């Protein structure tokens, strides 16, 4: 399964290396930039509230449904709290820019302040072996200049992470495990960087077809 996942990435024009967990140390401050039309950072955690603004840890959202339904601005970031788990598909339908890619990844708390990256465990997006459809990604990106980082994407009924018609994408520091098809797939997507990820048990049903 792992070899097939790597082969699929190489065939797609990407390169994958297995390296230790990526952890960014850039502090992410709460912002009111969204109100001014600038890129903002939104936080999601178990026990959050989809009725709040999502701009701080205390006012973080709770569900993937909230993220999937939101109309984001170019360059907006969405960060999930380390160690938390969500069941369902995550759809990234917005883009970044060459100067400000959209980050979809993890955050931790440093003295109560959100900081991009993880200390202990990646946040988990779990397909529970029921979603998505076989040719879709459990984390599906349909925007340019998007960076997916520090997520654990497991039990996908389709692919793990999929960029679809999405150029200049980056996947780094992620784990995919137990995907029905490819762990990471770049579909009609160009100028991608895929590095520092761990892909295991990809193509678990039909290893010869990824």
Phi and psi in degrees as a GROMACS rama.xvg file:
@    title "Ramachandran Plot"
@    xaxis  label "Phi"
@    yaxis  label "Psi"
@TYPE xy
-63.187  -43.0475  UNK-2
-62.8754  -39.143  UNK-3
-64.2913  -39.2261  UNK-4
-61.9539  -42.5768  UNK-5
-64.7331  -43.9273  UNK-6
-59.4601  -39.5844  UNK-7
-63.3176  -39.6819  UNK-8
-67.1417  -42.9928  UNK-9
-63.5472  -43.0359  UNK-10
-60.3139  -32.6097  UNK-11
-81.602  5.23813  UNK-12
85.55  16.5345  UNK-13
-117.656  168.871  UNK-14
-130.417  137.18  UNK-15
-123.528  135.463  UNK-16
-124.113  146.571  UNK-17
-96.7309  114.787  UNK-18
-133.811  167.608  UNK-19
-60.3005  163.694  UNK-20
-53.4973  127.813  UNK-21
-76.1374  136.175  UNK-22
-139.098  113.144  UNK-23
-82.7656  148.869  UNK-24
-113.48  13.4587  UNK-25
-79.7361  122.813  UNK-26
-71.2706  137.735  UNK-27
-111.798  108.351  UNK-28
-83.9916  151.265  UNK-29
-63.563  144.726  UNK-30
-137.364  151.56  UNK-31
-108.602  20.3187  UNK-32
-62.1904  -30.3625  UNK-33
-57.1929  -36.3394  UNK-34
-67.4242  -22.3434  UNK-35
-100.354  4.63364  UNK-36
86.9896  8.37556  UNK-37
-97.9505  166.506  UNK-38
-62.2935  141.251  UNK-39
-127.438  164.766  UNK-40
-112.315  127.519  UNK-41
-113.486  143.525  UNK-42
-115.111  144.952  UNK-43
-134.318  133.048  UNK-44
-151.516  155.308  UNK-45
-62.0651  134.648  UNK-46
85.7467  5.31995  UNK-47
-76.4874  -167.81  UNK-48
-140.544  113.818  UNK-49
-67.0408  -12.1932  UNK-50
-85.1563  -6.84365  UNK-51
-91.3296  -177.289  UNK-52
-85.9163  -13.3462  UNK-53
75.0652  7.53515  UNK-54
-92.4595  -5.49714  UNK-55
-138.484  170.096  UNK-56
-61.9893  -42.0083  UNK-57
-67.8021  -28.3109  UNK-58
-109.284  25.8539  UNK-59
-65.6604  153.397  UNK-60
-76.4671  170.869  UNK-61
-112.217  -35.8012  UNK-62
-118.425  156.657  UNK-63
-65.6361  -32.5944  UNK-64
-59.3735  -38.5927  UNK-65
-63.8927  -45.0593  UNK-66
-64.1594  -45.0993  UNK-67
-64.2433  -29.6486  UNK-68
-89.9971  -14.0921  UNK-69
-73.8203  139.699  UNK-70
-95.9557  100.12  UNK-71
-85.3836  160.359  UNK-72
-91.1909  156.894  UNK-73
-55.6108  131.11  UNK-74
87.977  -2.90114  UNK-75
-63.5348  144.962  UNK-76
-108.789  146.874  UNK-77
-129.055  121.921  UNK-78
-121.896  134.53  UNK-79
-105.458  140.846  UNK-80
-68.0882  132.287  UNK-81
-55.4228  144.155  UNK-82
80.7862  -9.36963  UNK-83
-88.3742  161.229  UNK-84
-131.851  139.386  UNK-85
-128.912  139.537  UNK-86
-101.941  129.465  UNK-87
128.158  -179.518  UNK-88
-89.8157  139.595  UNK-89
-105.957  121.33  UNK-90
-111.512  121.446  UNK-91
-107.162  98.5622  UNK-92
-108.712  15.1522  UNK-93
-120.968  165.414  UNK-94
-113.817  163.092  UNK-95
-99.4632  -160.364  UNK-96
-131.772  166.585  UNK-97
-57.2393  -32.9612  UNK-98
-89.5785  -21.5826  UNK-99
-143.714  82.387  UNK-100
-63.726  151.448  UNK-101
-79.6914  126.388  UNK-102
-101.776  126.937  UNK-103
-120.55  109.726  UNK-104
-164.093  -140.829  UNK-105
-121.504  158.278  UNK-106
-139.657  157.89  UNK-107
-127.148  173.947  UNK-108
-108.295  128.102  UNK-109
-116.568  105.468  UNK-110
54.5967  39.7152  UNK-111
83.4169  -1.05285  UNK-112
-106.167  131.24  UNK-113
-62.5386  134.727  UNK-114
-133.121  132.21  UNK-115
-65.0303  135.469  UNK-116
113.209  -177.865  UNK-117
-130.707  149.234  UNK-118
-103.706  -39.4122  UNK-119
-114.561  -63.0836  UNK-120
-142.96  138.726  UNK-121
-62.4601  147.262  UNK-122
-65.155  148.417  UNK-123
-111.971  130.055  UNK-124
-107.534  114.751  UNK-125
-114.654  120.733  UNK-126
-81.8897  -8.10247  UNK-127
51.8239  27.3111  UNK-128
59.5254  24.9027  UNK-129
-126.682  -25.9364  UNK-130
-134.378  156.943  UNK-131
-90.7351  -161.945  UNK-132
-65.6578  159.732  UNK-133
-60.0208  -31.0292  UNK-134
-98.8496  14.2604  UNK-135
-110.986  166.14  UNK-136
-103.087  143.266  UNK-137
-64.6018  -39.445  UNK-138
-108.849  108.946  UNK-139
-112.881  125.224  UNK-140
-111.912  126.687  UNK-141
-128.963  43.1432  UNK-142
-141.139  152.736  UNK-143
-83.2875  156.695  UNK-144
55.6192  50.8888  UNK-145
-113.818  136.157  UNK-146
-116.874  119.127  UNK-147
-101.389  124.413  UNK-148
-143.328  148.882  UNK-149
56.8174  34.5666  UNK-150
-110.876  148.292  UNK-151
-106.559  118.058  UNK-152
-116.983  111.809  UNK-153
-130.994  154.811  UNK-154
57.8391  45.2507  UNK-155
-82.4753  134.491  UNK-156
-78.1329  -11.2512  UNK-157
-120.821  -123.564  UNK-158
-93.2231  164.253  UNK-159
-76.4066  -79.0217  UNK-160
-112.344  126.762  UNK-161
-130.924  125.889  UNK-162
-98.5289  126.351  UNK-163
-126.706  114.667  UNK-164
52.152  44.5698  UNK-165
-132.797  105.897  UNK-166
-90.3989  158.939  UNK-167
60.6328  36.3159  UNK-168
-86.0463  157.086  UNK-169
-133.67  133.858  UNK-170
-125.154  119.77  UNK-171
-148.378  141.61  UNK-172
70.759  15.5431  UNK-173
-98.0886  161.996  UNK-174
-124.179  131.849  UNK-175
-120.702  140.723  UNK-176
-147.816  136.619  UNK-177
62.8528  52.9021  UNK-178
-94.8838  136.413  UNK-179
-60.7217  -37.1346  UNK-180
-121.7  -135.556  UNK-181
-65.8773  146.181  UNK-182
-71.0723  -45.1122  UNK-183
-136.006  130.05  UNK-184
-134.565  131.329  UNK-185
-108.683  105.907  UNK-186
-107.268  114.424  UNK-187
50.5988  38.6998  UNK-188
-124.848  137.016  UNK-189
-122.844  159.743  UNK-190
60.1134  43.7041  UNK-191
-93.2295  153.935  UNK-192
-123.663  122.98  UNK-193
-129.771  106.986  UNK-194
-153.64  155.145  UNK-195
69.3327  28.7003  UNK-196
-111.371  162.946  UNK-197
-122.095  120.347  UNK-198
-118.36  118.716  UNK-199
-132.1  149.26  UNK-200
52.1525  52.6988  UNK-201
-93.8469  141.712  UNK-202
65.2528  45.8268  UNK-203
-71.0673  -24.2015  UNK-204
-87.0367  -46.2716  UNK-205
-131.792  81.5959  UNK-206
-56.6851  -25.7573  UNK-207
-80.778  -8.6913  UNK-208
-125.99  106.374  UNK-209
